[in-house]
């Protein structure tokens, strides 16, 4: 269980750094391998802590659209 907790902390720290880097680059970044990184933001209610804000990144492959039939 401790190993999972440590991995979660490492993941969340890396995610915060990635959000900050993408935000500093204007909110969207195209990678050389045709992937795009963009930011998502939301505000939500938590049970005991009031309203919280959350930012995350989305990484997607820029694949060509299939031909229309």
Residue pairs with C-beta under 8 A, 6 or more apart in sequence:
15 56
15 57
18 37
18 57
19 39
19 55
19 56
19 57
22 28
22 29
22 37
22 38
22 39
22 57
23 39
23 55
27 38
27 39
28 36
28 37
28 38
28 39
29 36
29 37
29 38
30 36
30 37
30 62
31 37
34 61
34 62
34 63
35 59
35 60
35 61
35 62
36 59
36 60
36 62
37 57
37 58
37 59
38 57
38 58
38 60
39 55
39 56
39 57
39 58
40 55
40 56
40 57
40 58
41 53
41 54
41 55
42 53
42 54
43 51
43 52
43 53
43 54
44 51
44 52
44 54
45 51
45 52
46 52
